[in-house]
Amino acid sequence: MPTQINGLPAHALLVHAVVVLLPVASLLVIFAAWWPAARRRLGLATPVLALVSLALVPVTTHAGQWLLDKLPKTALNQRHADLGRGLLIWAIGLGVFGVVVYALGFVSDRQAAQVGSAQRVSVGAGAAAETQPAPAAPARSPMLAITLVVAVLATVVSVGTIVQVVRIGDSGAKAVWSGVK
C-alpha cells in the first residue's frame, strides 16, 4: 500500500478522498433506501461508491499509521489515529448496506413489474379485446417490512459513518494545527 505519493505522505492526500466519498456514499445510501425513484436513477452508483469508499479506508489508515510512526508521539496524534482505526467498521457497514439497498430495490422493482403485468387481463374477444386492470393484489407486507427495516438500519449506519468521519477529521485538524498561530 502506498505510504508516499510524489514525496508527500499519502495519508494527507488519500484522506481527502475518504472525507468526500464516504459522506457522499452515505447520503446516496439514505436516498436509495427511502426514495425508490432516486434508487432507480442512481442505479449502481450507490453500491459502487460505497464499495470504493470502503476500499479507500484501509489504504488511508495504513498510510496514516506510517505517518504516525514518523511524527512526534502526542495525545492529539494518538487520538486521531485511534478514531481513524474505528472507521473501517462503519465503512464495512456502509458497503454492505449500499449493496443490500440496491439488491433489495432491484428485487422489489422486478416483483412490482411482474405483479403489474399479471394484473392486466383481456376483456372481449379477438382483435378488439381491451385490456383492463384486474383487482388489486394483496399487499406485499413481508417485502415492505424488510424494506423498512433495511432503510432504518441503512440510515443509522450512514449517519454513524458521517459522524465518525467528522470526528476523525476534527481530531486530525486539531493534531495538525494545534499550536499554529
C-alpha positions as CSV (number, residue, x, y, z in Angstrom):
1,M,0.0,0.0,0.0
2,P,1.3,3.5,-0.8
3,T,2.8,5.5,2.0
4,Q,4.1,8.3,-0.1
5,I,2.9,9.9,-3.3
6,N,5.4,12.0,-5.2
7,G,7.3,12.5,-2.0
8,L,4.3,13.6,0.1
9,P,2.7,11.5,2.8
10,A,0.0,9.5,1.1
11,H,-2.3,9.9,4.1
12,A,-2.5,13.7,3.6
13,L,-3.7,13.1,0.0
14,L,-5.9,10.0,0.4
15,V,-7.7,11.4,3.4
16,H,-9.4,13.9,1.1
17,A,-10.9,11.2,-1.0
18,V,-12.3,9.4,2.1
19,V,-13.6,12.7,3.6
20,V,-15.6,13.4,0.4
21,L,-16.6,9.9,-0.8
22,L,-17.8,8.4,2.5
23,P,-20.3,11.1,3.3
24,V,-21.5,11.3,-0.3
25,A,-21.9,7.5,-0.4
26,S,-23.7,7.7,2.9
27,L,-26.2,10.2,1.5
28,L,-26.7,8.1,-1.6
29,V,-27.5,5.1,0.6
30,I,-30.0,7.1,2.6
31,F,-31.7,8.4,-0.6
32,A,-31.7,5.0,-2.2
33,A,-33.1,3.3,0.9
34,W,-36.1,5.8,1.3
35,W,-36.8,7.0,-2.2
36,P,-37.3,4.3,-4.9
37,A,-37.2,6.8,-7.8
38,A,-33.8,8.1,-6.6
39,R,-32.6,4.5,-6.2
40,R,-33.6,3.7,-9.8
41,R,-31.9,6.8,-11.1
42,L,-28.7,6.2,-9.1
43,G,-28.5,2.6,-10.2
44,L,-25.2,1.0,-9.5
45,A,-23.6,4.3,-8.5
46,T,-24.7,3.8,-4.8
47,P,-23.2,0.4,-4.2
48,V,-20.1,1.1,-6.3
49,L,-19.4,4.4,-4.5
50,A,-19.9,2.7,-1.1
51,L,-17.5,-0.1,-2.0
52,V,-14.9,2.2,-3.4
53,S,-15.1,4.3,-0.2
54,L,-14.7,1.1,1.8
55,A,-11.6,0.1,-0.2
56,L,-10.0,3.5,0.4
57,V,-10.4,3.3,4.2
58,P,-7.7,0.6,4.9
59,V,-5.4,2.2,2.4
60,T,-5.7,5.6,4.1
61,T,-5.4,4.1,7.5
62,H,-2.3,2.2,6.6
63,A,-0.7,5.4,5.2
64,G,-1.8,7.2,8.3
65,Q,-0.1,4.6,10.5
66,W,3.1,5.0,8.5
67,L,2.8,8.8,9.0
68,L,2.1,8.4,12.7
69,D,5.3,6.4,13.1
70,K,7.2,9.4,11.7
71,L,5.6,12.1,13.8
72,P,6.1,13.1,17.5
73,K,4.1,11.0,19.9
74,T,1.4,13.4,21.1
75,A,-2.0,12.8,22.6
76,L,-3.7,14.6,19.7
77,N,-1.9,12.4,17.1
78,Q,-2.8,9.3,19.0
79,R,-6.5,10.3,19.4
80,H,-6.7,10.9,15.7
81,A,-5.2,7.5,15.0
82,D,-7.5,5.7,17.4
83,L,-10.6,7.3,15.9
84,G,-9.3,6.6,12.4
85,R,-8.9,2.9,13.2
86,G,-12.6,2.8,14.1
87,L,-13.8,4.0,10.7
88,L,-13.3,0.6,9.0
89,I,-16.3,-1.0,10.7
90,W,-18.6,1.9,9.7
91,A,-17.3,1.7,6.1
92,I,-17.9,-2.0,6.0
93,G,-21.5,-1.4,7.2
94,L,-22.0,1.3,4.6
95,G,-20.6,-1.0,1.9
96,V,-22.9,-3.8,3.0
97,F,-26.0,-1.6,3.1
98,G,-25.1,0.1,-0.2
99,V,-25.3,-3.4,-1.8
100,V,-28.3,-4.6,0.2
101,V,-30.4,-1.5,-0.6
102,Y,-29.6,-1.8,-4.3
103,A,-30.3,-5.5,-4.4
104,L,-33.5,-5.2,-2.4
105,G,-34.7,-2.4,-4.7
106,F,-33.8,-4.5,-7.7
107,V,-35.9,-7.4,-6.4
108,S,-38.7,-5.2,-5.3
109,D,-38.8,-3.5,-8.7
110,R,-38.9,-6.9,-10.5
111,Q,-41.7,-8.1,-8.3
112,A,-43.7,-5.0,-8.9
113,A,-43.2,-5.3,-12.6
114,Q,-44.3,-9.0,-12.5
115,V,-47.4,-8.1,-10.4
116,G,-48.2,-5.2,-12.7
117,S,-48.1,-7.4,-15.8
118,A,-50.1,-10.2,-14.1
119,Q,-52.8,-7.7,-13.1
120,R,-53.7,-6.9,-16.7
121,V,-56.4,-9.1,-18.1
122,S,-58.0,-9.2,-21.5
123,V,-61.7,-8.4,-21.8
124,G,-63.6,-9.2,-25.0
125,A,-62.7,-11.4,-28.0
126,G,-60.4,-11.3,-30.9
127,A,-58.5,-8.2,-32.1
128,A,-61.0,-5.9,-30.4
129,A,-60.1,-7.1,-27.0
130,E,-59.5,-4.4,-24.4
131,T,-57.0,-4.6,-21.5
132,Q,-58.4,-3.8,-18.1
133,P,-56.7,-3.7,-14.8
134,A,-57.5,-6.7,-12.6
135,P,-58.5,-6.2,-8.9
136,A,-55.6,-5.1,-6.7
137,A,-53.3,-7.8,-5.5
138,P,-52.8,-8.4,-1.8
139,A,-50.3,-6.1,-0.1
140,R,-46.6,-7.3,-0.1
141,S,-46.2,-6.8,3.6
142,P,-43.2,-9.1,4.1
143,M,-41.2,-7.2,1.4
144,L,-42.5,-3.9,2.7
145,A,-41.4,-4.8,6.3
146,I,-38.0,-5.9,5.1
147,T,-37.5,-2.8,3.1
148,L,-38.5,-0.6,6.0
149,V,-36.1,-2.4,8.4
150,V,-33.2,-2.2,5.9
151,A,-34.0,1.5,5.3
152,V,-33.8,2.3,9.0
153,L,-30.6,0.3,9.5
154,A,-29.0,1.8,6.4
155,T,-29.9,5.3,7.7
156,V,-28.3,4.6,11.1
157,V,-25.1,3.2,9.6
158,S,-25.0,6.1,7.1
159,V,-25.4,8.8,9.8
160,G,-23.0,7.0,12.0
161,T,-20.4,6.9,9.2
162,I,-20.8,10.7,8.6
163,V,-20.5,11.4,12.3
164,Q,-17.4,9.3,12.5
165,V,-15.8,11.0,9.5
166,V,-16.4,14.4,11.1
167,R,-15.0,13.3,14.4
168,I,-11.9,11.9,12.8
169,G,-11.4,14.9,10.6
170,D,-11.8,17.3,13.6
171,S,-9.2,15.3,15.6
172,G,-6.9,15.3,12.6
173,A,-7.2,19.0,12.1
174,K,-6.5,19.6,15.8
175,A,-3.5,17.3,15.6
176,V,-2.1,19.2,12.6
177,W,-3.0,22.8,13.5
178,S,-2.7,22.9,17.3
179,G,-0.1,25.4,18.4
180,V,-0.1,27.1,15.0
181,K,-0.8,30.8,15.2
